[in-house]
Amino acid sequence: MGATIVVTEHGKRVARLVPEADSLEERINTLRNAGSVQWSGRRLGVVKPAVRVRGKRTVSDIVVENRE
């Protein structure tokens, strides 16, 4: 499959390159084992949108306007 490569900068670990997993389940298990994600195994609930945009402007229009 391949080897894991650790990238260092001045002797400090900054990244890890790992071989691509064959399946989604293997990728999720890799993230769990690394401590990057936690999941109880239950289905996720439906989430309501945090904000509603009113009028004809899009969210991207508002973001661009706020950046200026």
N, C-alpha and C positions, 0 to 999 in steps of 0.2 A: 504494500500500500504506500509506504513512504515514511519518512522520518519527520519528527518535529524539530523545527529550527528555532532557537532562541536568539533574538536580536538584542545586542547590548550597546550601550553608549557609555564609554568610560567605565566599563565594568558593571554597570547597573542595567538590569533587565528592563527593556522598554517595549518589547513586542514578542509575540510567539507566532510562528507560522506552523500550522498543523495541516496534515493531509485532509482533503475534502472527504467528508463522511459519505457513505453510500445512500443513506436514507435520512428522512426528516427525523425519525426516532433517534438515530445515532447522533445527529447534530444536536438535538435537544439534550440527550444524555451527556454529551461532551460539555455543553454549557452548564448543566447541573453539577457535574463533577468538578468543574472549575469554580463553582460558586457564583457564577455570573447571573443565574436566574433561579427563582424558586417558584414552584407550582405545586399545589395540593393535588392536582389531577382532576379537580372538578371543572365542569364547563364554566366558561366566563359568562357573566350576565350582560344584558343589553345596557349600554351606556347612553344616556341622553346627551345631545350636543351641549357644550358648555355655554355657547353663545349663539344667538340667531342674528343673521345679517338682515337688516330691513332695507327696503328700497332696491334700486337697480345696481348698486355697486357690489362688486364681488369682494371676497376676503382679500384676494391679492391686490385689488385696487386700494383697499384701506391700508395694507401693509406698506405698499409703495409710498402712499401719501405720508405715513408716519415716519418713513425713513428720510424724507426730505427736510 
